Amino acid sequence: MVAPRWALAAHDYPIHFDGPMVHHGAPFDGRRGDLPHFEVMFHSGPVQVTTRSYAIYWRPTGTFMSRKYLPLLDQFLTDAGGSRIYGVTKEYYGSNGQVRNQSTFGGSWTDTSPYPANITDEAIQDEVLKAMDANDWRPGLHSSFFVMTAKGAIKNVGFCAYHSAFNFRHDAAQPVVYAFVPYVGALNGCDPPYGISPNNDVASDGSIISISHEQDEMVTDPTLNAWYDPNNGEIGDICIFAFGVPFGPNGSNIVINEHPYFLQEEWSQQSRSCQPNL
C-alpha cells in the first residue's frame, strides 16, 4: 500500500501497513469461480526467534483512552506468547534460526508530552527511542515496540496499523522493530467486525486485533526481508478477513489464559490456509 503523505519520512526499512480494506494484489472475484493463490516466500532475512514486547502509550494530558485500554492491551501482550495464534509463527525460520512460540511482556510506559503538529513516522520512531531511554529498554531482533496514540491523534489516514524497523543510533547492527497502532475509535473501518467486543470495549478489542496482526508479522518479517507474498503481503494480510466463528455469549473466538479475545487468523505456509482455525 502506498504510504500516506504524512508518513513519508526517512527510515532504514520499508513501512508495512495494515488497513481495513487492504489487499496487496488483484481482488478476488468469486464470480469467476477461481480461488486466490497465495505464495508466501522466504527472502533471506532474519526473524524474531523469541521476543519481548513493550507497550508505549503516547497520551498527552487532556487526551482520551478508555479506562480498559491500557490494562487490556498489556494483558494481551502478556498472554500472546505460547498461544495458538502466536504459535502459527513457529513454522517460519530466518537467517538466524527458527521462530519459537515464546514471547514475554517487557512492560509499558505512558508519555504525557504533547504531540507534534503532524505525527509522522519519524515522530513515532523518536517516541520509541524516548521510551527506550526512559526505561533502559534494549533494541534488537529480540524486542518489539508498540506505540499507541490517544483518540483523535490522527484521522482517516487509510490504515489501521503498521510495522517497520530502523537502525539503532548507537549500534547499527541492532534494528529497532516497532509498530504504530492508532486508537481504533478514531479510524474508519478499524473497529472489530460486526460490533463484536468480548471485553465490552470496542477500542481495546479493535486495537488488540491490530496488535496481534502486527506482532505476528513482526516476528516473521521484522525487517521486511523475510517472509511475505510479493502480491498479497505478509501472513496477517492474507488472512485479514478470516476471523472464524465467535463462540460463547461474549463473542470471543479464542481464550488465552482464561481471557477472551476476538482475533483474525494468520497464514500457515505448511497447511496453506488461515490458522489456527478460530
C-alpha positions in Angstrom: 0.0 0.0 0.0 1.3 3.5 -0.8 2.3 5.4 2.3 0.1 8.4 3.2 1.9 11.7 2.6 2.3 12.3 6.4 4.2 9.0 6.8 6.8 9.7 4.1 9.8 10.2 6.4 13.4 8.9 6.3 13.7 5.4 7.8 16.0 2.4 7.3 13.4 -0.2 6.3 10.1 0.0 4.4 6.8 0.5 6.2 4.2 -2.3 6.1 0.6 -1.1 6.5 -2.4 -2.9 7.7 -5.7 -1.4 6.7 -9.4 -2.3 6.9 -9.7 -2.9 3.2 -6.0 -3.5 2.3 -5.4 -6.4 -0.1 -1.9 -6.4 -1.7 -2.8 -7.9 -5.0 -5.6 -8.4 -7.6 -9.0 -8.5 -5.9 -10.6 -11.9 -5.6 -13.7 -12.2 -7.8 -15.8 -15.2 -6.7 -18.0 -14.8 -9.8 -15.1 -16.1 -12.0 -15.1 -19.3 -10.0 -11.4 -19.0 -9.3 -9.6 -19.2 -5.9 -6.9 -16.8 -4.7 -3.4 -18.1 -4.8 -1.0 -17.3 -2.1 2.7 -17.9 -2.1 4.5 -16.7 1.0 8.2 -16.9 0.2 11.4 -16.6 2.2 13.5 -13.6 1.1 16.6 -14.5 3.2 16.2 -12.1 6.1 16.0 -12.7 9.8 13.0 -13.5 12.1 12.3 -12.9 15.7 13.2 -16.3 17.2 11.8 -15.2 20.6 10.7 -11.7 21.5 9.9 -9.4 24.4 7.1 -6.8 23.7 6.9 -3.3 25.1 3.9 -1.1 25.1 4.3 2.7 24.7 1.1 4.8 25.3 1.6 8.3 24.0 -1.2 10.0 25.8 -0.8 13.8 26.2 -2.6 15.5 29.1 -6.2 16.0 28.2 -6.5 13.3 25.5 -8.6 10.2 25.8 -8.0 6.5 26.1 -10.7 4.3 27.5 -10.4 3.1 31.1 -9.8 -0.5 29.9 -7.4 0.3 27.1 -4.0 0.1 28.8 -4.8 -2.9 31.0 -6.3 -4.9 28.2 -3.5 -4.2 25.7 -0.9 -5.1 28.3 -2.8 -8.2 29.1 -2.9 -9.4 25.5 0.9 -8.8 25.1 1.4 -10.8 28.2 -0.9 -13.6 27.0 0.2 -13.9 23.4 3.4 -16.0 23.8 2.6 -19.7 23.9 -0.9 -19.1 22.5 -2.3 -20.9 19.4 -2.4 -17.6 17.5 1.2 -16.8 18.1 2.1 -20.4 17.6 1.3 -20.1 13.8 4.6 -18.2 13.5 6.8 -21.1 14.7 6.7 -22.8 11.3 8.7 -19.9 9.9 12.5 -19.6 10.0 15.1 -16.9 9.1 18.7 -16.4 8.6 19.1 -16.5 12.3 17.0 -19.6 13.2 13.5 -21.0 13.7 10.7 -19.0 15.4 9.7 -20.4 18.8 6.3 -19.9 20.4 7.9 -17.7 23.1 7.1 -14.1 23.8 7.1 -12.2 27.0 5.9 -8.8 28.0 8.6 -6.4 29.0 6.4 -3.7 30.4 4.6 -0.5 29.4 5.3 3.3 29.6 3.0 6.3 29.3 4.2 9.5 27.8 2.1 12.6 28.5 4.1 15.0 26.4 2.2 16.8 23.6 2.0 15.6 20.0 3.8 17.5 17.3 1.8 19.4 14.7 1.9 16.3 12.5 2.5 12.8 13.8 5.0 11.5 11.2 6.7 8.1 11.1 9.8 10.0 12.2 7.9 11.2 15.3 6.9 7.6 16.1 10.5 6.4 15.8 11.5 9.3 18.1 8.9 8.2 20.6 10.3 4.6 20.6 13.8 6.0 21.3 12.4 8.2 24.0 10.7 5.2 25.7 13.9 3.1 25.4 16.0 5.9 27.0 13.5 6.4 29.8 13.2 2.7 30.7 16.6 1.3 29.6 14.9 -1.0 27.1 17.2 -2.6 24.6 16.8 -2.9 20.8 17.5 -5.9 18.5 15.6 -8.7 16.9 14.5 -10.0 20.4 12.5 -6.8 21.1 9.2 -5.4 19.7 8.0 -1.9 20.5 4.3 -0.9 20.1 3.3 2.7 20.1 -0.3 3.6 20.8 -1.7 7.1 20.5 -4.9 8.5 22.0 -8.3 9.0 20.4 -8.3 11.6 17.6 -4.5 11.9 17.4 -4.8 11.0 13.7 -7.9 10.6 11.5 -8.8 8.8 8.3 -5.3 8.0 7.1 -6.2 4.8 5.3 -4.7 2.2 7.6 -5.3 0.6 11.0 -1.7 0.0 12.0 1.8 -0.6 10.5 5.1 -2.0 11.4 8.7 -1.3 10.3 12.2 -1.0 11.7 15.1 1.4 11.8 18.8 1.1 12.8 19.6 1.9 16.4 21.6 5.2 16.5 24.3 3.7 18.9 24.6 0.3 17.2 23.5 -0.1 13.5 23.7 -3.8 13.9 20.7 -3.7 16.3 17.5 -2.9 14.5 14.6 -1.3 16.4 11.5 -3.3 15.4 8.3 -1.3 16.1 4.6 -0.9 15.3 2.3 2.0 15.3 -1.3 1.3 16.5 -3.6 4.4 16.5 -6.6 4.4 18.7 -9.3 2.4 16.9 -12.2 4.7 17.9 -10.7 7.5 15.7 -10.4 5.5 12.5 -13.0 4.4 10.0 -13.1 0.6 9.3 -10.8 -0.5 12.0 -13.4 -1.4 14.7 -14.0 -5.1 15.4 -16.3 -6.5 12.6 -20.0 -6.9 13.4 -19.6 -4.9 16.6 -18.0 -8.0 18.4 -16.3 -6.9 21.6 -15.7 -9.7 24.1 -14.2 -7.3 26.6 -17.0 -4.7 26.2 -14.6 -2.1 24.9 -14.6 -1.6 21.1 -11.4 0.5 21.1 -9.5 -2.1 23.1 -10.7 -5.1 21.2 -10.1 -3.5 17.9 -6.6 -2.4 18.8 -5.8 -5.9 20.0 -6.8 -7.3 16.6 -4.2 -4.9 15.0 -1.6 -5.7 17.7 -1.9 -9.4 17.0 -1.7 -8.9 13.3 1.3 -6.7 13.5 3.0 -8.8 16.2 2.9 -12.0 14.1 4.2 -10.1 11.0 7.0 -8.5 13.0 8.0 -12.0 14.2 8.1 -13.5 10.7 9.2 -10.3 8.8 10.8 -7.9 11.3 13.0 -6.0 8.8 10.7 -6.7 5.8 13.0 -9.0 4.0 12.0 -12.4 5.4 8.5 -13.9 4.8 5.9 -12.4 2.5 4.0 -12.9 -0.7 5.1 -10.2 -3.2 1.5 -9.9 -4.4 -0.5 -10.3 -1.3 1.6 -9.2 1.6 2.6 -10.8 4.9 1.0 -13.6 6.9 -1.5 -11.3 8.6 -2.6 -9.5 5.4 -3.6 -12.7 3.7 -6.0 -13.6 6.5 -7.1 -10.1 7.3 -10.8 -11.1 6.8 -10.5 -14.6 8.4 -12.0 -14.4 11.9 -13.6 -17.8 12.2 -16.7 -18.2 14.2 -17.3 -16.4 17.6 -18.3 -18.6 20.4 -19.9 -18.0 23.8 -22.1 -15.1 24.8 -19.2 -12.6 24.8 -18.3 -13.1 21.1 -14.7 -14.2 21.6 -13.1 -16.7 19.1 -10.1 -17.5 21.3 -9.5 -17.7 25.0 -5.9 -17.3 26.2 -5.1 -17.7 29.9 -8.8 -17.5 30.6 -9.0 -14.1 28.8 -11.4 -13.7 25.9 -10.3 -12.2 22.6 -11.6 -11.8 19.1 -8.7 -12.1 16.7 -8.0 -12.7 13.0 -6.1 -15.8 11.8 -2.7 -15.9 10.3 -1.4 -17.6 7.2 0.1 -21.0 7.6 2.5 -21.9 4.8 2.6 -25.5 5.9 -1.2 -26.1 5.8 -1.7 -23.4 3.1 -4.6 -21.9 5.0 -5.5 -19.4 7.6 -4.8 -20.8 11.1 -5.4 -21.7 13.9 -9.0 -22.2 12.6 -10.6 -20.0 15.2 
